[in-house]
């Protein structure tokens, strides 16, 4: 019965030329599956010593690299390894005294979750392994630079648009990670997976 359902779905996809939608659906399913699993097991994951130490190390790299970029851009903001704000200690802070605004690069800003998400996506999605060996690290580098762009952008928002901080952080720059992942995936799908699939079909015929 299950086999008949699968065959009917394949016939439907082929009949109405929905291959592209099928591939996008696989992409979305993998990302959402990872996201919900991560959300369900967040307390267990964040309690893991290796995850915490990795997040800490990566958050520090993001902080130092962002600070260097801000210095190059001559942005008038003060950085602190730790700073007491609102009765609590914040780690890795970019502080703007004129409006008491700040950006804190905490563990959730490290980009480690997105790293794992990208690796899981690429491991589960089909395609030639010889290309995955370099494409996965390339994606991690791109995601890291996106994260730096996000932190630097939020610093500019802190200075110039402090009243829109939450909206830009939650609705523009956070989803931007997934826009970039989608673009990387489209590149992979078009240039490697589909070409490899077509080559195999031609070899069989």
C-alpha positions as CSV (number, residue, x, y, z in Angstrom):
1,X,0.0,0.0,0.0
2,X,2.8,2.4,1.0
3,X,4.6,1.6,-2.3
4,X,1.5,2.4,-4.3
5,X,1.1,5.8,-2.6
6,X,4.8,6.6,-3.3
7,X,4.3,5.6,-7.0
8,X,1.2,7.8,-7.3
9,X,3.0,10.7,-5.7
10,X,5.9,10.3,-8.2
11,X,3.5,10.1,-11.1
12,X,1.7,13.2,-9.9
13,X,5.0,15.1,-9.6
14,X,6.1,13.9,-13.0
15,X,2.8,14.7,-14.7
16,X,2.6,18.3,-13.5
17,X,6.4,19.0,-13.6
18,X,6.6,19.6,-9.9
19,X,10.2,18.4,-9.4
20,X,11.4,21.8,-8.4
21,X,8.7,22.0,-5.7
22,X,9.6,18.5,-4.5
23,X,13.2,19.6,-4.0
24,X,12.2,22.8,-2.2
25,X,9.9,20.7,0.0
26,X,12.8,18.3,0.9
27,X,14.9,21.4,1.8
28,X,12.2,22.8,4.0
29,X,11.4,19.5,5.7
30,X,15.1,19.0,6.7
31,X,15.4,22.5,8.1
32,X,12.1,22.4,9.9
33,X,12.8,18.9,11.3
34,X,16.1,20.1,12.7
35,X,14.6,23.3,14.1
36,X,11.8,21.5,16.0
37,X,14.2,18.8,17.3
38,X,16.6,21.6,18.5
39,X,13.7,23.4,20.1
40,X,12.4,20.3,21.9
41,X,15.8,19.3,23.2
42,X,17.1,22.8,23.8
43,X,17.6,22.3,27.5
44,X,19.5,19.0,27.0
45,X,21.6,20.5,24.2
46,X,22.6,23.7,26.1
47,X,23.4,21.6,29.1
48,X,26.0,19.7,27.1
49,X,29.5,20.8,28.0
50,X,30.9,20.4,24.5
51,X,28.1,22.5,23.0
52,X,28.6,25.2,25.6
53,X,32.3,25.4,25.2
54,X,32.0,25.4,21.4
55,X,29.4,28.2,21.6
56,X,31.6,30.2,23.9
57,X,34.6,29.9,21.7
58,X,32.7,30.8,18.6
59,X,30.9,33.7,20.2
60,X,34.3,35.1,21.2
61,X,35.5,34.8,17.6
62,X,32.4,36.6,16.4
63,X,32.9,39.4,19.0
64,X,36.5,40.0,18.1
65,X,36.0,39.9,14.4
66,X,33.0,42.2,14.7
67,X,35.0,44.6,16.8
68,X,37.7,44.7,14.2
69,X,35.2,45.5,11.5
70,X,33.7,48.3,13.6
71,X,37.1,49.7,14.2
72,X,37.9,49.7,10.5
73,X,34.6,51.4,9.8
74,X,35.5,54.0,12.6
75,X,32.2,53.4,14.4
76,X,32.1,55.3,17.7
77,X,31.2,52.6,20.0
78,X,32.8,51.1,23.1
79,X,33.4,47.3,23.5
80,X,33.5,45.5,26.8
81,X,34.3,41.9,27.6
82,X,31.7,42.2,30.4
83,X,29.4,45.0,31.4
84,X,26.7,45.4,34.1
85,X,23.5,46.5,32.4
86,X,20.1,46.6,34.1
87,X,21.3,44.7,37.1
88,X,22.8,41.8,35.2
89,X,26.2,41.1,33.7
90,X,26.4,41.0,29.9
91,X,29.2,39.3,28.1
92,X,30.9,40.7,24.9
93,X,29.1,44.0,24.7
94,X,29.2,46.8,22.1
95,X,27.9,49.9,24.0
96,X,26.7,53.2,22.7
97,X,26.5,55.7,25.6
98,X,24.4,58.4,23.9
99,X,21.2,56.3,24.0
100,X,22.3,53.6,26.5
101,X,22.1,51.1,23.7
102,X,24.1,47.9,23.4
103,X,24.6,44.7,21.5
104,X,25.6,41.6,23.5
105,X,27.2,38.8,21.7
106,X,25.9,35.9,23.8
107,X,26.0,32.2,23.2
108,X,22.9,32.2,21.0
109,X,24.7,34.8,18.7
110,X,27.6,32.4,18.0
111,X,26.0,30.9,14.9
112,X,26.7,27.3,16.2
113,X,23.0,26.3,15.7
114,X,23.1,27.4,12.1
115,X,26.4,25.6,11.6
116,X,24.8,22.3,12.7
117,X,21.7,23.0,10.7
118,X,23.8,23.5,7.5
119,X,25.8,20.4,8.1
120,X,22.7,18.3,8.8
121,X,21.0,19.7,5.7
122,X,23.9,18.9,3.4
123,X,24.5,15.4,4.9
124,X,20.8,14.4,4.4
125,X,20.3,16.1,1.0
126,X,21.4,14.0,-1.9
127,X,24.4,14.9,-4.1
128,X,28.0,13.8,-4.9
129,X,30.0,13.3,-1.7
130,X,33.3,14.5,-3.4
131,X,31.7,17.9,-3.7
132,X,30.1,17.9,-0.3
133,X,33.6,17.5,1.2
134,X,34.4,21.2,0.2
135,X,30.9,22.6,-0.2
136,X,30.0,22.0,3.5
137,X,33.0,23.9,4.8
138,X,32.4,26.7,2.3
139,X,28.8,27.0,3.6
140,X,30.1,27.3,7.2
141,X,32.4,30.1,6.2
142,X,29.6,32.0,4.4
143,X,27.3,31.5,7.4
144,X,30.0,32.9,9.7
145,X,30.4,36.0,7.6
146,X,26.6,36.4,7.6
147,X,26.7,36.3,11.3
148,X,29.4,39.0,11.4
149,X,27.3,41.1,9.1
150,X,24.3,40.6,11.4
151,X,26.2,41.7,14.6
152,X,27.7,44.8,12.8
153,X,24.3,45.7,11.4
154,X,22.7,45.4,14.8
155,X,25.4,47.8,16.1
156,X,24.4,50.3,13.5
157,X,20.7,49.8,14.4
158,X,21.6,50.4,18.1
159,X,23.1,53.8,17.1
160,X,20.7,55.0,14.4
161,X,17.4,53.1,14.8
162,X,17.3,52.0,18.5
163,X,13.4,52.0,18.5
164,X,13.4,49.4,15.7
165,X,16.0,47.1,17.3
166,X,13.7,44.2,18.2
167,X,11.9,44.3,14.9
168,X,15.1,44.3,12.8
169,X,16.7,41.7,14.9
170,X,13.8,39.3,15.0
171,X,12.2,39.8,11.6
172,X,15.0,40.8,9.2
173,X,18.4,39.8,10.3
174,X,17.6,36.5,12.0
175,X,15.7,35.1,9.0
176,X,18.5,36.4,6.8
177,X,20.5,33.3,7.9
178,X,17.9,31.1,6.2
179,X,17.8,33.2,3.1
180,X,21.5,32.7,2.6
181,X,21.2,29.0,3.4
182,X,18.5,28.7,0.7
183,X,20.7,30.5,-1.8
184,X,23.6,28.1,-1.0
185,X,21.2,25.2,-1.3
186,X,19.9,26.4,-4.7
187,X,23.5,26.6,-5.9
188,X,24.2,23.1,-4.7
189,X,20.9,21.7,-6.2
190,X,21.4,23.3,-9.6
191,X,25.1,22.9,-10.1
192,X,25.9,19.6,-8.4
193,X,22.9,17.5,-7.5
194,X,20.7,17.9,-10.6
195,X,23.8,17.8,-13.0
196,X,25.0,14.7,-11.3
197,X,21.5,13.1,-11.5
198,X,21.2,14.0,-15.2
199,X,24.7,12.5,-15.9
200,X,23.7,9.3,-14.2
201,X,20.4,9.1,-16.2
202,X,22.3,9.7,-19.5
203,X,24.8,7.0,-18.6
204,X,22.0,4.5,-18.0
205,X,20.1,5.3,-21.2
